Amino acid sequence: MSFAFEISMWLTSACAVLLAGWLLWQGQRQQAMPALAGFAAMMALWCSGHIAIVHQQPALGIALVLANPLMPMFFLHFSLQFAATRPRRWLLPLLYSLTLLLIGLSWLGEGGAVQQTAGFDAFFVFSGIGWLNLLYTVLLGIAAHAVLWQGWRRHSGNKRRSIVAMFLAGGWGLLLATSFVFPSLGLDWYPYPMLLLPSYLLLLVYGVVRYQVLAINAFANKALLWLAMLLLVLALMALVSALLGQLGMQALSAVPASQLWLYSALLLLLSAACYRPLAALAQRLIYPGLQLNDVLLAHWRSQLQQCSSWQALASLASRLLGGQLRQSVSIVLPQAQTPEAALQIRCLRDATGWRYQLHGWDDVTPGYRLLGEVFAALLLGSCTSLEQSLKLAEAERKRLDQQHLVELGALSAAMAHELRNPLNIIAMAAASSDSATRQHIQQQLKRADRLIADLLSYAGQLQLQCSQVPLKPLLQSIISQQDWQGVQCQLQVPEQLMLHADSYRLQQVLINLLDNALAFCRHQAGAKICIASQQQGNGLLLYIHNNGPAIPAAHQATLFQPFVSKRAGGSGLGLAIVRRIMQAHGGAVRHRTDLGWPVSFELQFNQPQDSKQ
């Protein structure tokens, strides 16, 4: 029984040392992992103390066991960091100092001794100040779990699952460690639960890091796989041993089953050791020239995830893959593409999601084609992420625009009320002035009233009352009200064309566009304005062309932004109002330069299925 206890302590100590080193190596980016590594290291020392006592080294063993308070101290440190609790700066240094002081006093005051008990010639028991050492250890453990309890109440998701796993493992550890104090309490009982101590450490650490450090999940997956293989080999060897005698192989049947299992386990372990080199060799033979590893894939994934636009994603993807293949690769996305190349990866979006197509890869080596397929799969993941982020950004932009319009609407209504009262007073006062002054004042008042009306139209809520509107009579009515001053107007719209729209808002759109066109081409010789329509499936395109000066390229990007005007005396809201009204109709307005006119505005209306012409 003493030998079984020693084996358990050796296993626990070895596992603790390995886990401490692994946590320090893998958990460098996890703030709490070094403290958990300290906890595992202290458990290794604690187990080593029991081993030293069994091997007749009582002084060393007692010293290591009495250092026990450092174990819950490290765990408390880990709990504070893991639960994202920020204690006062002096708390941890104070607790560590107090812990070290108590350990020193326990050493000086002979806080432990060695005596004979059930199954042991020598076993540790507490004495004197050692009981204070034990009490302090228990209090630190309670404090650590209280911190975790508070963290469980605040956190959710994987962090909360980890805390639950720690509590379950802690309960298991408490059950196992209880037997450690049996001899100290005068109970001559063998500490059977301590034989299972290796399981406590593994359960505790695995419960923490399996949700926080994903690499351990891959490790656990492989470990369980090889354990299952070993058990399967054991079962097969037992079956083979039973059948060998029946098949006349007496020499083999006489071999002990334990030896057959040992030989098979060694062969299995040898196969596992040779698997990676042989797999790498096979890959080099089948895919010559392939250089694909986890580091390269992680680099590609991190680089592609940083792109914030389709064009940036296409350019970066082309550069990454082209650099690896040492030749040009064209990445074609629905919203962007790179210069043409012999090798192409096309990413397509359909109803089922993203998919890729490889063009020009039939003649490349198998290694290069596999590289292209793996990269294309990573690229699809980046396309999905970018699509979602752009949708979220667009939704946030619309929300901010709507909030801005609500605030602007309230401000505009208040300004309109405050401005129109003094304007009315000015208009009444101007009635007694001379004719020229009165006419000038009235012109400026009309201009001010128009600015107020534009502001209210842009900022106010659009409530459409759509109906079937005969388009050509509406256009003829608007044309008859304009001051053309020699500008020729051509109307190319069918007589019976009907448009499903809000008649009042549609007039606003057409008047704003015609006013803009007249303002720029009215004083130009041979000035022309043309209004034309074109059917497009169930929709309708309406064009307003003019041969005035072309809009500079630098100004085209801000055409539909509010309060941006290149027209003398303009409010900068005309085209912004046009865009708002068209969007409210489910349509759009665009500036075109490819229709044979210097300036063209295209109005797109999406007509209902039952719209009649």
C-alpha positions in Angstrom: 0.0 0.0 0.0 2.9 2.3 0.7 4.2 1.6 -2.8 0.8 2.4 -4.4 0.7 5.7 -2.5 4.3 6.5 -3.8 3.2 5.7 -7.4 0.2 8.1 -7.0 2.5 10.9 -5.7 5.0 10.4 -8.4 2.3 10.5 -11.1 0.7 13.6 -9.5 4.1 15.3 -9.3 5.1 14.5 -12.8 1.7 15.6 -14.2 1.9 18.8 -12.2 5.5 19.6 -13.5 4.5 18.9 -17.1 1.3 21.0 -16.8 3.1 23.9 -15.1 5.6 24.0 -18.0 2.9 23.6 -20.6 0.9 26.5 -19.1 3.9 28.8 -19.0 4.6 28.0 -22.6 1.0 28.0 -24.1 -0.5 30.5 -21.8 1.8 33.4 -22.4 -1.1 35.5 -23.8 -3.4 34.5 -20.9 -2.9 36.8 -17.9 -4.0 34.2 -15.4 -2.1 31.2 -16.6 1.3 31.9 -14.9 -0.5 31.9 -11.5 -2.2 28.6 -12.4 1.2 27.2 -13.4 2.5 28.2 -9.9 -0.4 26.3 -8.4 0.6 23.2 -10.4 4.3 23.6 -9.4 3.4 23.8 -5.7 1.3 20.7 -6.0 4.4 18.9 -7.5 6.5 20.1 -4.5 3.8 19.0 -2.0 3.7 15.5 -3.5 7.5 15.4 -3.6 7.4 16.1 0.2 5.4 12.9 0.8 7.7 11.0 -1.5 10.7 12.2 0.5 9.0 11.1 3.8 8.4 7.6 2.3 12.1 7.5 1.4 13.3 8.3 4.9 14.1 12.0 4.3 11.7 13.5 6.9 13.3 17.0 7.2 13.0 17.7 3.5 9.5 16.1 3.3 8.1 18.1 6.3 9.5 21.3 4.8 7.9 20.7 1.4 4.5 19.7 3.0 4.5 22.7 5.3 4.9 25.0 2.2 1.4 23.9 1.4 -0.2 27.4 1.9 1.6 28.7 -1.3 -0.6 26.3 -3.3 -4.0 28.0 -2.4 -2.2 31.4 -2.5 -1.3 30.8 -6.2 -4.9 29.6 -6.8 -6.3 32.8 -5.2 -4.0 34.9 -7.3 -5.2 33.0 -10.4 -8.9 33.4 -9.3 -8.5 37.1 -9.0 -7.0 37.4 -12.5 -9.3 34.9 -14.1 -12.5 36.4 -12.7 -11.2 39.9 -13.8 -11.3 41.2 -10.3 -9.0 44.1 -9.6 -8.0 44.1 -6.0 -6.0 46.9 -4.3 -2.4 46.9 -5.4 -1.1 46.1 -1.9 -3.4 43.1 -1.3 -1.5 40.4 -3.3 2.0 41.4 -2.0 0.6 41.4 1.5 -0.9 38.0 1.2 2.2 36.5 -0.4 4.3 38.0 2.4 2.0 36.7 5.1 2.0 33.2 3.5 5.8 33.1 3.3 6.0 34.3 6.9 3.6 31.6 8.1 5.6 29.0 6.2 8.8 30.2 7.8 7.3 30.1 11.3 6.0 26.6 10.6 9.5 25.5 9.7 11.0 27.1 12.7 8.3 26.0 15.1 8.2 22.4 14.0 4.7 22.5 12.6 4.9 18.9 11.4 6.2 15.5 12.4 6.5 12.0 11.0 4.8 9.0 12.6 3.8 5.4 11.7 0.2 4.9 10.6 -1.9 2.3 8.6 0.1 1.2 5.6 3.1 3.5 6.2 6.2 3.3 8.3 6.4 7.2 8.0 3.6 9.6 7.3 3.2 13.4 7.9 1.1 14.7 10.8 0.5 18.3 11.9 1.6 19.5 15.2 1.8 22.9 17.0 1.8 25.8 14.7 1.2 23.4 11.8 -2.5 23.5 12.7 -2.4 27.3 12.0 -0.7 26.5 8.8 -3.6 24.1 7.9 -6.2 26.6 8.9 -4.6 29.4 6.9 -4.5 27.0 3.9 -8.2 26.3 4.2 -9.1 30.0 4.5 -7.1 30.9 1.3 -9.0 28.1 -0.5 -12.3 29.5 0.7 -11.3 33.0 -0.4 -10.3 31.8 -3.8 -13.6 30.0 -4.4 -15.5 33.1 -3.1 -13.8 35.2 -5.8 -14.7 32.6 -8.4 -18.3 32.7 -7.2 -18.4 36.4 -7.7 -16.9 35.9 -11.2 -19.6 33.3 -12.0 -22.3 35.9 -11.2 -20.7 38.5 -13.5 -19.5 36.5 -16.5 -21.2 34.4 -19.1 -20.3 32.0 -21.9 -17.0 30.1 -21.7 -15.7 32.0 -18.7 -18.7 30.9 -16.7 -18.4 27.3 -17.9 -14.7 27.3 -16.8 -15.7 28.5 -13.3 -18.3 25.8 -13.0 -15.7 23.2 -14.0 -13.3 24.6 -11.3 -16.0 24.3 -8.6 -16.7 20.7 -9.6 -13.0 19.9 -9.7 -12.5 21.7 -6.4 -15.2 19.5 -4.7 -13.4 16.4 -6.0 -10.1 17.7 -4.8 -11.5 18.5 -1.3 -12.9 14.9 -1.1 -9.5 13.5 -2.0 -7.4 15.7 0.2 -9.6 15.1 3.3 -7.8 11.8 3.8 -4.5 13.6 4.1 -5.3 14.8 7.7 -6.6 11.4 9.0 -3.3 10.6 10.8 -3.1 14.2 12.2 -6.6 13.6 13.7 -5.5 10.4 15.4 -7.4 8.2 12.9 -5.3 5.1 11.9 -6.9 5.0 8.4 -5.1 4.4 5.1 -5.6 7.6 2.8 -7.2 5.7 -0.1 -8.7 8.9 -1.8 -5.1 10.3 -2.2 -4.4 7.5 -4.7 -6.7 9.4 -7.1 -4.9 12.8 -6.7 -3.6 12.8 -10.3 -7.2 13.0 -11.5 -7.8 16.1 -9.4 -5.0 18.2 -11.0 -5.9 17.1 -14.5 -9.6 17.8 -14.0 -8.9 21.2 -12.5 -6.5 22.5 -15.1 -8.4 21.0 -18.0 -11.7 22.5 -16.7 -10.0 25.9 -16.8 -8.0 25.9 -20.0 -10.2 23.9 -22.3 -12.4 27.0 -22.8 -9.5 29.5 -22.7 -6.6 27.9 -24.6 -7.9 26.0 -27.6 -4.6 24.1 -28.1 -5.3 21.8 -25.2 -8.5 20.6 -26.8 -6.5 19.3 -29.7 -4.0 17.7 -27.2 -6.9 16.0 -25.3 -8.4 14.8 -28.6 -5.2 13.1 -29.5 -4.6 11.7 -26.0 -8.1 10.1 -25.9 -7.6 8.7 -29.4 -4.4 6.9 -28.5 -5.8 5.7 -25.2 -8.7 4.2 -27.1 -6.2 2.6 -29.5 -4.2 1.1 -26.6 -7.4 -0.3 -25.1 -8.4 -1.8 -28.5 -5.0 -3.4 -28.8 -5.4 -4.9 -25.3 -8.7 -6.4 -26.3 -7.3 -7.7 -29.6 -4.3 -9.3 -27.9 -6.6 -11.0 -25.4 -8.7 -12.4 -28.3 -5.5 -13.5 -30.2 -4.1 -15.2 -27.1 -7.4 -17.2 -26.8 -7.4 -18.2 -30.4 -3.7 -19.1 -30.9 -4.0 -22.4 -29.0 -7.1 -23.3 -31.0 -5.1 -22.7 -34.2 -2.2 -25.0 -33.2 0.3 -22.2 -32.4 1.2 -23.5 -29.0 4.5 -21.5 -28.8 2.7 -18.2 -29.3 -0.2 -19.2 -27.0 2.3 -19.8 -24.2 3.5 -16.2 -24.3 1.9 -14.3 -21.4 -0.9 -11.9 -22.5 0.9 -9.0 -20.7 3.9 -9.5 -22.9 1.8 -9.6 -26.1 0.0 -6.4 -25.0 3.3 -4.7 -24.2 4.8 -5.6 -27.6 1.7 -4.3 -29.3 1.7 -1.1 -27.3 5.3 -0.5 -28.2 4.5 -1.1 -31.9 1.6 1.3 -31.6 3.8 4.0 -30.0 6.5 3.5 -32.6 3.9 3.9 -35.3 2.7 7.1 -33.7 6.3 8.4 -33.5 6.8 7.6 -37.2 3.4 8.9 -38.4 4.4 12.6 -38.8 7.7 12.0 -40.7 6.1 9.4 -43.0 3.0 11.7 -43.6 5.3 14.6 -44.5 7.3 12.4 -46.8 4.2 11.1 -48.5 2.9 14.7 -48.9 6.2 15.7 -50.5 6.0 12.8 -52.9 2.3 13.4 -53.9 2.4 17.2 -53.7 5.9 18.2 -54.7 6.7 21.8 -54.0 3.9 22.2 -51.4 4.8 24.4 -48.5 1.8 24.4 -46.3 1.9 24.5 -42.5 -0.1 25.8 -39.5 2.1 28.9 -39.2 1.5 29.9 -42.9 -2.3 29.3 -42.5 -2.5 31.3 -39.4 -0.6 34.2 -41.1 -2.9 34.1 -44.1 -6.0 34.1 -41.9 -4.9 37.0 -39.7 -3.9 39.1 -42.7 -7.1 38.5 -44.6 -9.3 39.2 -41.6 -7.8 42.7 -41.3 -9.2 43.9 -44.7 -12.0 46.5 -44.4 -13.1 46.7 -48.1 -13.5 44.3 -51.0 -10.8 45.9 -53.1 -8.3 45.7 -50.2 -9.3 42.0 -49.7 -8.8 41.2 -53.4 -5.4 43.0 -53.6 -4.1 41.5 -50.4 -5.2 38.0 -51.3 -3.6 38.3 -54.7 -0.3 39.4 -53.1 -0.3 36.7 -50.5 -0.9 33.8 -52.8 1.2 35.2 -55.6 4.1 35.6 -53.3 3.8 32.0 -52.1 3.5 30.6 -55.7 6.0 33.1 -57.2 3.6 34.0 -60.0 0.7 36.4 -60.5 -2.8 35.3 -59.3 -6.0 37.2 -60.0 -8.6 37.3 -57.2 -12.0 38.2 -58.6 -14.7 39.3 -56.1 -18.2 40.6 -57.0 -17.3 44.1 -55.8 -13.6 44.1 -56.8 -10.9 42.3 -58.8 -7.2 42.4 -59.4 -5.4 42.6 -62.7 -5.9 39.7 -65.1 -3.6 36.7 -64.6 -3.4 33.1 -65.9 -4.3 31.8 -62.5 -7.7 33.1 -61.1 -9.7 32.5 -58.0 -13.3 33.7 -58.4 -15.4 34.1 -55.2 -19.2 34.0 -55.9 -22.1 34.8 -53.7 -25.4 33.0 -54.2 -28.5 32.1 -52.2 -26.6 29.3 -50.4 -23.6 31.3 -49.5 -20.1 31.9 -50.8 -18.3 29.5 -53.1 -15.1 29.6 -55.2 -14.1 28.6 -58.7 -10.5 28.0 -59.8 -9.7 29.1 -63.4 -6.4 28.2 -65.1 -5.3 25.8 -62.4 -5.6 22.6 -64.5 -2.0 22.6 -65.7 -0.3 23.5 -62.4 1.3 20.8 -60.2 -0.9 19.0 -57.6 0.9 20.8 -54.8 0.2 24.2 -56.2 -3.5 23.3 -56.9 -3.9 22.1 -53.3 -2.3 25.3 -52.1 -4.8 27.3 -54.2 -7.8 25.3 -52.9 -6.8 25.8 -49.3 -6.2 29.5 -49.8 -9.6 29.8 -51.6 -11.3 28.1 -48.6 -9.7 30.7 -46.3 -10.7 33.5 -48.6 -14.3 32.4 -48.4 -14.3 32.7 -44.7 -12.8 36.2 -45.0 -15.5 37.1 -47.5 -18.2 36.0 -45.1 -16.7 38.0 -42.3 -16.2 41.1 -44.4 -19.7 40.9 -45.7 -21.1 40.8 -42.2 -18.9 43.7 -41.0 -19.9 45.8 -43.9 -23.6 45.1 -43.3 -23.2 46.1 -39.6 -21.4 49.3 -40.6 -24.1 50.2 -43.1 -26.8 49.5 -40.6 -25.0 51.7 -38.1 -24.6 54.5 -40.7 -28.3 54.4 -41.5 -29.1 54.5 -37.8 -26.9 57.6 -37.3 -28.4 59.2 -40.5 -31.9 58.6 -39.1 -31.0 60.0 -35.7 -29.4 63.0 -37.4 -32.5 63.6 -39.5 -34.7 63.5 -36.4 -32.5 66.0 -34.6 -32.3 68.2 -37.7 -36.1 68.0 -38.2 -36.8 69.3 -34.7 -34.2 72.0 -35.2 -35.6 73.0 -38.6 -39.2 73.2 -37.4 -38.1 75.5 -34.5 -36.0 77.6 -36.9 -38.8 77.9 -39.4 -41.2 79.1 -36.8 -38.7 81.7 -35.4 -37.6 82.9 -38.8 -41.0 83.3 -40.6 -42.4 85.7 -38.0 -39.7 88.3 -38.5 -39.8 87.7 -42.3 -43.6 88.4 -42.3 -42.9 91.6 -40.4 -40.3 92.6 -42.9 -42.7 91.9 -45.8 -45.4 94.1 -44.3 -42.9 96.9 -43.6 -41.6 96.8 -47.2 -45.1 97.5 -48.5 -44.7 101.2 -47.8 -41.2 101.4 -49.5 -40.6 102.5 -53.1 -41.1 100.0 -55.9 -37.5 99.0 -56.5 -36.7 98.5 -52.9 -39.9 96.5 -52.4 -39.2 94.3 -55.3 -35.6 93.6 -54.1 -36.9 92.8 -50.6 -39.6 90.5 -52.0 -37.0 88.6 -54.0 -34.8 88.1 -50.9 -37.9 87.0 -48.9 -38.8 84.4 -51.5 -35.2 83.2 -51.4 -35.3 82.9 -47.6 -38.7 81.2 -47.7 -37.3 78.7 -50.3 -34.3 77.9 -48.0 -36.7 77.3 -45.1 -38.9 75.1 -47.3 -35.9 73.1 -48.5 -34.6 72.6 -45.0 -38.0 71.3 -43.8 -38.3 69.0 -46.9 -34.9 67.5 -46.2 -35.2 67.1 -42.5 -38.9 66.3 -42.2 -40.5 62.8 -42.2 -41.5 61.6 -45.7 -45.0 60.1 -45.7 -45.7 59.0 -49.2 -49.2 58.7 -50.7 -48.6 56.8 -53.9 -51.0 56.4 -56.7 -50.9 55.9 -60.5 -49.6 59.2 -61.9 -49.8 60.0 -65.7 -46.2 61.1 -66.2 -46.3 63.1 -69.4 -49.1 65.5 -68.3 -47.3 66.0 -65.0 -44.1 66.9 -66.8 -45.9 69.2 -69.2 -47.4 71.1 -66.2 -44.0 71.5 -64.6 -42.4 72.6 -67.8 -45.0 75.3 -68.4 -44.2 76.8 -65.0 -40.4 77.2 -65.6 -38.6 80.3 -66.8 -36.8 78.9 -69.8 -35.3 82.1 -71.1 -34.4 80.6 -74.5 -33.4 77.2 -73.3 -34.8 74.5 -75.6 -36.7 71.6 -73.8 -37.3 68.2 -75.4 -39.8 65.8 -73.9 -39.4 62.2 -74.9 -42.0 60.4 -72.8 -44.9 58.1 -74.1 -48.4 59.5 -73.8 -49.9 56.7 -71.8 -47.0 56.1 -69.4 -48.1 55.8 -65.8 -45.9 55.9 -62.8 -46.7 54.6 -59.3 -45.4 57.4 -57.1 -46.4 60.2 -54.7 -47.4 63.0 -57.1 -46.4 65.9 -54.8 -42.9 64.4 -54.0 -42.4 63.5 -57.6 -43.0 67.2 -58.6 -40.3 68.2 -56.0 -37.8 65.8 -57.6 -38.4 67.0 -61.1 -38.5 70.8 -60.2 -35.3 70.5 -58.2 -33.5 68.8 -61.1 -34.9 71.2 -63.7 -34.0 74.2 -61.6 -30.4 73.0 -61.3 -30.2 72.3 -65.0 -31.6 75.8 -65.9 -29.3 77.5 -63.4 -26.2 76.2 -65.2 -27.2 76.3 -68.9 -29.7 79.2 -69.0 -27.1 81.8 -70.3 -25.4 79.4 -72.7 -25.9 79.6 -76.4 -27.8 76.6 -77.8 -28.7 75.3 -74.3 -30.9 72.2 -74.3 -32.6 70.1 -71.7 -34.0 66.7 -72.6 -36.4 64.6 -70.4 -36.6 60.9 -71.6 -37.9 57.6 -70.2 -36.9 54.0 -70.6 -38.6 50.9 -69.5 -36.5 48.4 -67.5 -38.3 45.2 -66.7 -40.9 46.1 -64.1 -39.1 49.3 -63.4 -38.8 52.7 -65.1 -35.7 54.9 -65.8 -36.3 58.6 -66.2 -33.5 60.8 -67.5 -32.9 64.6 -67.2 -30.1 65.6 -69.6 -28.6 69.0 -70.3 -25.7 70.3 -72.3 -24.4 72.7 -69.7 -20.9 72.5 -68.3 -19.9 69.1 -67.1 -19.6 68.6 -63.4 -15.9 68.3 -62.3 -14.8 64.9 -61.2 -13.8 66.3 -57.8 -17.4 67.5 -57.1 -19.2 64.3 -58.2 -18.5 62.4 -55.0 -20.4 65.1 -52.9 -23.3 65.8 -55.3 -26.0 64.3 -53.1 -24.6 65.4 -49.8 -26.6 68.1 -47.9 -25.3 71.7 -47.6 -22.8 71.2 -50.5 -23.7 73.5 -53.4 -21.7 74.8 -56.4 -24.6 77.0 -57.5 -24.7 80.7 -56.6 -27.5 81.3 -54.1 -28.3 77.6 -53.7 -29.1 76.0 -50.4 -27.1 72.8 -51.0 -30.2 70.7 -50.3 -31.8 70.3 -53.7 -30.1 67.1 -54.8 -30.0 65.8 -51.2 -33.9 66.1 -51.2 -34.1 64.3 -54.5 -32.1 61.4 -53.1 -34.2 61.2 -50.0 -37.4 61.2 -52.0 -36.1 58.5 -54.4 -35.0 56.3 -51.5 -38.4 56.7 -49.9 -39.9 55.4 -53.2 -37.5 52.4 -53.1 -35.6 53.8 -56.1 -32.4 55.7 -56.6 -30.9 58.7 -58.3 -27.5 58.7 -60.1 -25.3 61.1 -62.0 -24.3 59.7 -65.4 -21.6 60.9 -67.9 -21.8 58.0 -70.3 -25.1 58.8 -72.1 -23.9 61.3 -74.7 -24.7 64.4 -72.7 -22.4 66.5 -70.5 -24.7 66.2 -67.5 -27.3 63.4 -67.0 -29.3 62.4 -63.9 -31.0 59.0 -63.9 -34.1 58.4 -61.8 -34.8 54.7 -61.1 -38.3 53.7 -60.1 -39.2 50.1 -59.1 -42.7 49.7 -60.2 -45.2 47.2 -58.6 -46.1 44.1 -60.6 -49.6 45.4 -61.4 -48.5 48.8 -62.6 -50.2 49.7 -65.8 -48.9 51.8 -68.7 
